[in-house]
């Protein structure tokens, strides 16, 4: 899979009809595109960021880049060792 920046990945997700990086979603989780890292593991691409939506709501957003559709799938399997 071609390695791309988070800005390119977000634009491809939006063009494909995805909402992973929509302004309302990012705002809810207290994130920006700069919050995300791109991790490449075994030919798969993942986007990862910490979130804090207030009131003790914290955690980590993890999504996998679908190389065919360019959409992001939440909660992928197989990244546990890399994060």
N, C-alpha and C positions, 0 to 999 in steps of 0.2 A: 504494500500500500504506500502510495506517495505521501511523504511527510509534509503536513501543511500547518500554517499558523492557526491559532485559535480564532482570529478574525476571519480567515478564509473558511474554516470549518463552520463557524456560526452563519456566515453568508450562505454556504451550501445547504445547511440545515433549513434555513428560512426559505430558500428557493424551492426546496423539496417539500415544503408545506409543514415543516416542523416548528415547534414552539419552545424547544429546550432553552434557547437564549432570548426569548421574548422579553421586552422591557419589564412587563408586569411580573413575570416569573423571577427575573433577576432581582427586582426591587423587593419582592416578598421574602426572598432568601438573603437579602443584604449583600448581593454580589454584583460584580461588574465583569466584563470579559477579562479584565486583568486579574481577576480572582482565580481564573482557570489555568491549569497546566495541561499539556498534552503529553501523554505517556504512550510509547510504542512498545509493545511486548508480543513477541512471537508473531509478528506480522499483523497484529491487531492494534487499532488506535483507540485510546480512551481519553476522555476529558474529565478532570478531577478538580474539585474546589471545596474548601471549607465553607460552611454557611452559619449564619447567626441571625435568625429572624426575630430575636427578642424573646422575652419571657422564658428564658431557659431552653429555647428551641435551637439547638446547635447540632451540627453533624457534618457529613461530607456528601457532596453530590458527586456521583460517578455515572458516566454515560459512555457507551461504546459507539464508535462511528461505524455505520453500515457502509461498506465500501461500494455497494451497488446503488443504494438509494440516497446516500449522503445524509440520512437522518440519524439522529442520536437516539439510542435505546437506553432507557434508565435501568439501573441496577443490573449490570452485566455480570456474568460469571467469569472467573479466571484472572482477576486482577488482584486478588488478595495479597499476593506476595510482593507486588510492586508498590502498593500504597502504604 
